[in-house]
Amino acid sequence: MTQLFVYNQDKGVIYLHGAQAGRAHDLVESGDQPCASFTTSEKGRCIPADEPVNFTVEYSSVVAYGTIDLLADKEEKRGVLEQFMEKFAPQLTEGEDYKRIAQESIDRTAVYRLDVKSWSGKEGWKDPDHPGAYSLDSTQ
């Protein structure tokens, strides 16, 4: 499943949020800190080549492994949900552009905490002036 996330470097944790229902929620809720993995990636430009088999795409990706649990503390959940707003809507201000997150919204939202035990990453980027490199966004 694809989800938005925030990463807290100081704590070494990844936070995700979702509904308090569904397969992922049930698996985490029924386990005793079950193991989980998390993947995120970024796609860059397409890099053409003389032969189609040698075409490539710029990228970076990370896979994190650890234990996952649900947050129970309401204030901790509020703080994490506020971090989501800061990350994905930094131009907006609570109280001016949107209302403070209602307690009932916090109560019905599942917030997951993945304690990262290990991770691996990989990337492949080319020179910004690489000949022929193009973005799919610019071709559509």
Backbone hydrogen bonds in HBPLUS format (Angstrom, degrees):
<---DONOR---> <-ACCEPTOR-->    atom                        ^
c    i                          cat <-CA-CA->   ^        H-A-AA   ^      H-
h    n   atom  resd res      DA  || num        DHA   H-A  angle D-A-AA Bond
n    s   type  num  typ     dist DA aas  dist angle  dist       angle   num
A0006-VAL N   A0015-TYR O   3.10 MM   9  5.33 152.6  2.18 142.1 149.7     1
A0015-TYR N   A0006-VAL O   2.81 MM   9  5.33 171.7  1.82 165.3 168.0     2
A0008-ASN N   A0013-VAL O   2.88 MM   5  5.42 171.2  1.88 165.9 168.9     3
A0012-GLY N   A0008-ASN O   2.80 MM   4  5.79 129.7  2.05 144.6 160.5     4
A0013-VAL N   A0008-ASN O   3.24 MM   5  5.42 154.7  2.30 141.2 144.8     5
A0116-VAL N   A0012-GLY O   3.07 MM 104  5.84 151.5  2.16 156.1 165.0     6
A0014-ILE N   A0114-LEU O   2.99 MM 100  5.08 154.9  2.06 138.0 145.5     7
A0114-LEU N   A0014-ILE O   2.84 MM 100  5.08 173.8  1.84 157.9 159.9     8
A0016-LEU N   A0112-TYR O   3.15 MM  96  5.10 152.8  2.23 129.1 136.1     9
A0112-TYR N   A0016-LEU O   2.80 MM  96  5.10 158.6  1.85 143.0 150.0    10
A0018-GLY N   A0110-ALA O   2.87 MM  92  5.19 147.3  1.98 147.9 154.0    11
A0110-ALA N   A0018-GLY O   2.79 MM  92  5.19 162.4  1.82 154.0 154.3    12
A0026-ASP N   A0022-GLY O   2.96 MM   4  6.13 163.9  1.98 153.8 159.0    13
A0027-LEU N   A0023-ARG O   2.90 MM   4  6.12 159.4  1.95 155.3 160.5    14
A0028-VAL N   A0024-ALA O   3.05 MM   4  6.29 163.6  2.08 154.5 158.2    15
A0029-GLU N   A0025-HIS O   2.84 MM   4  5.94 166.9  1.86 156.0 160.5    16
A0030-SER N   A0026-ASP O   2.98 MM   4  5.94 150.7  2.07 143.7 150.4    17
A0031-GLY N   A0028-VAL O   3.36 MM   3  5.39 146.2  2.48  98.6 107.9    18
A0068-ILE N   A0034-PRO O   2.91 MM  34  5.84 157.4  1.96 166.1 172.3    19
A0036-ALA N   A0066-GLY O   2.75 MM  30  5.62 153.3  1.82 161.2 164.1    20
A0066-GLY N   A0036-ALA O   3.04 MM  30  5.62 153.8  2.11 159.9 162.1    21
A0038-PHE N   A0064-ALA O   2.83 MM  26  5.11 145.4  1.95 145.6 153.6    22
A0064-ALA N   A0038-PHE O   2.77 MM  26  5.11 160.8  1.81 151.5 157.6    23
A0040-THR N   A0062-VAL O   3.10 MM  22  5.62 154.6  2.17 153.8 160.8    24
A0062-VAL N   A0040-THR O   3.00 MM  22  5.62 156.3  2.06 160.6 165.4    25
A0042-GLU N   A0060-SER O   2.85 MM  18  5.33 151.1  1.94 157.4 161.1    26
A0060-SER N   A0042-GLU O   3.06 MM  18  5.33 137.3  2.24 145.2 151.4    27
A0044-GLY N   A0058-GLU O   2.81 MM  14  4.54 168.0  1.82 128.4 124.7    28
A0058-GLU N   A0045-ARG O   2.93 MM  13  5.46 167.1  1.95 160.0 163.6    29
A0046-CYS N   A0134-TYR O   2.63 MM  88  5.31 161.1  1.66 172.9 165.9    30
A0134-TYR N   A0046-CYS O   3.02 MM  88  5.31 158.6  2.06 146.5 153.4    31
A0047-ILE N   A0056-THR O   2.80 MM   9  5.19 171.2  1.81 152.3 149.5    32
A0056-THR N   A0047-ILE O   3.06 MM   9  5.19 159.4  2.11 142.5 149.0    33
A0054-ASN N   A0051-GLU O   2.88 MM   3  5.56 157.2  1.93 123.5 130.6    34
A0055-PHE N   A0052-PRO O   3.07 MM   3  5.29 167.8  2.09 111.5 115.5    35
A0059-TYR N   A0124-GLY O   3.00 MM  65  5.31 147.8  2.10 126.1 136.4    36
A0124-GLY N   A0059-TYR O   2.83 MM  65  5.31 161.3  1.86 148.8 149.6    37
A0061-SER N   A0122-LYS O   2.82 MM  61  5.47 147.8  1.92 161.6 169.5    38
A0122-LYS N   A0061-SER O   2.97 MM  61  5.47 152.4  2.05 149.1 154.0    39
A0063-VAL N   A0120-SER O   2.86 MM  57  5.46 160.5  1.89 162.9 169.1    40
A0120-SER N   A0063-VAL O   2.92 MM  57  5.46 150.9  2.01 148.3 157.9    41
A0065-TYR N   A0118-SER O   2.79 MM  53  5.37 165.9  1.81 166.3 162.8    42
A0117-LYS N   A0065-TYR O   2.73 MM  52  5.83 164.8  1.76 150.2 155.7    43
A0118-SER N   A0065-TYR O   3.25 MM  53  5.37 160.3  2.29 141.2 142.8    44
A0115-ASP N   A0067-THR O   2.83 MM  48  5.42 153.4  1.90 168.6 168.4    45
A0069-ASP N   A0113-ARG O   3.08 MM  44  5.41 145.3  2.21 133.1 143.6    46
A0113-ARG N   A0069-ASP O   2.81 MM  44  5.41 158.3  1.86 159.9 165.2    47
A0071-LEU N   A0111-VAL O   2.83 MM  40  5.63 166.4  1.85 168.2 170.8    48
A0077-LYS N   A0073-ASP O   2.95 MM   4  6.23 157.4  2.01 152.1 158.9    49
A0078-ARG N   A0074-LYS O   2.91 MM   4  6.14 157.9  1.96 144.2 150.6    50
A0079-GLY N   A0075-GLU O   2.95 MM   4  6.18 161.4  1.98 146.1 150.6    51
A0080-VAL N   A0076-GLU O   3.04 MM   4  6.33 155.2  2.11 148.0 154.1    52
A0081-LEU N   A0077-LYS O   2.90 MM   4  6.16 167.0  1.92 158.4 162.0    53
A0082-GLU N   A0078-ARG O   2.86 MM   4  6.10 147.9  1.97 150.6 159.9    54
A0083-GLN N   A0079-GLY O   3.05 MM   4  6.32 138.9  2.22 135.8 146.7    55
A0083-GLN N   A0080-VAL O   2.96 MM   3  4.94 121.3  2.31  94.3 110.0    56
A0084-PHE N   A0080-VAL O   3.09 MM   4  6.55 143.4  2.23 146.2 156.0    57
A0085-MET N   A0081-LEU O   3.26 MM   4  6.64 153.6  2.33 141.1 146.9    58
A0086-GLU N   A0082-GLU O   2.96 MM   4  6.28 156.0  2.02 147.5 154.2    59
A0087-LYS N   A0083-GLN O   2.92 MM   4  6.13 151.2  2.00 147.3 154.6    60
A0088-PHE N   A0084-PHE O   2.89 MM   4  5.98 174.6  1.89 159.9 161.2    61
A0089-ALA N   A0085-MET O   2.81 MM   4  5.19 139.3  1.98 138.8 144.9    62
A0092-LEU N   A0089-ALA O   3.04 MM   3  5.61 165.7  2.06 119.7 124.4    63
A0096-GLU N   A0093-THR O   3.09 MM   3  5.47 155.5  2.15 122.9 130.1    64
A0097-ASP N   A0093-THR O   2.79 MM   4  5.36 166.2  1.80 158.3 163.0    65
A0095-GLY N   A0098-TYR O   2.72 MM   3  5.62 159.4  1.76 178.0 171.7    66
A0105-SER N   A0102-ALA O   3.00 MM   3  5.26 130.2  2.26 102.8 116.1    67
A0106-ILE N   A0102-ALA O   3.15 MM   4  6.58 152.5  2.23 149.1 156.9    68
A0107-ASP N   A0103-GLN O   2.83 MM   4  6.09 157.4  1.88 152.3 159.1    69
A0108-ARG N   A0104-GLU O   3.18 MM   4  6.27 142.7  2.32 135.0 142.7    70
A0109-THR N   A0106-ILE O   3.24 MM   3  5.23 160.1  2.29 103.4 109.3    71
A0130-HIS N   A0127-ASP O   2.86 MM   3  5.10 154.4  1.93 126.8 124.3    72
A0133-ALA N   A0130-HIS O   3.30 MM   3  5.82 168.1  2.32 129.7 132.1    73
A0138-SER N   A0135-SER O   3.09 MM   3  5.43 136.3  2.28 104.8 115.4    74
A0139-THR N   A0136-LEU O   3.08 MM   3  5.23 153.8  2.15 105.4 113.5    75
